[in-house]
């Protein structure tokens, strides 16, 4: 499957799953060391076609395609410039994850072992004015070791080695946020206790081939 086909499939999925509304969000994939494929601004992700996708350079300049590069492209560039292992970035406004980002609470505790394994600790990045350099700067303190980010009063970003890797992290993030919200109808969710979390860390690499980064400490 071509990179364009795969990126369009992910665009259709984020819209179908209501992770974005109207023209919101943007998705991208690294083509090579000089080009990035990205969705155009002002178009609904659910209606995008392969020919709508843009190619931009690492300074955010349009090099191929018809349309406008979103000001949020800066978020994507901040990831690609700092993480050589990452080839795709998904930015959406999913309702439940964004709700946790809006109360200022975020999702700082380890609740679900599979979410810990797939996303690690999810940082809450400080609110920043759209289109300014504040936006990419808000993820910089965490970009080296995080896989999913909540943007305060805004939305979420997930990243991956592949387009599907980045997309499924967004799906997992929103599912976790929704489940925690449901749990609060019944009571209060419990965190995984620290000794069990350490057990999870120790088997992660051996069993799942995942190296968890302990620089980003969970809260209990
Ligand atoms: Zn946004």
Boltz pocket constraint, residues with backbone or C-beta under 6 A from the ligand:
constraints:
  - pocket:
      binder: B
      contacts: [[A, 25], [A, 72], [A, 91], [A, 92], [A, 93], [A, 154], [A, 155]]
      max_distance: 6.0
